[in-house]
Amino acid sequence: MGAYHNSQETMAMVLAKFQETEQLQEEQYLGFREELKSINSTLGTIVGVLKEVLNTMRDTVAQQGVPDTSLDDELPTTSAVASGQEALPQDHHTSTPPPADGEPPANLP
C-alpha cells in the first residue's frame, strides 16, 4: 500500500508543479503582451512624427519653388536610360569576368 500512497503523492506534486508552471507561463504571456502593446504604441508615435517631418519637408520644398517629386521619380525610367537621357552608374565588379585561378582581378591597377 505504501507504493500506491507514494504514487499518489508524486502525482499530486507533479500536478501542482504543472499548475504552477502554467500560471507562470500565463503571467509571462500577459507581460509580453503588455510589452508588445507598449512597443506598438511607441512605433506608432515614431511613424506619426516621421510623417509630420516629411510633410514639413515637403512644405518647405514647395515654398522654395522646387517641384515636389515622389520617391518613385528618383530613379530614371527604363526608356530614359535606353534613350541616353540619364545614365545609371555601372557596377564594374559584376561586369568584369572572374579571373582565372591564381590571377589578380582585372579591375585592379
Secondary structure, DSSP 8 states (H G I E B T S, - for coil): -HHHHHHHHHHHHHHHHHHHHHHHHHHHHHHHHHHHHHHHHHHHHHHHHHHHHHHHHHHHHHHTT-----GGGGS--HHHHHTTSS-----HHHHS----TT---TT--
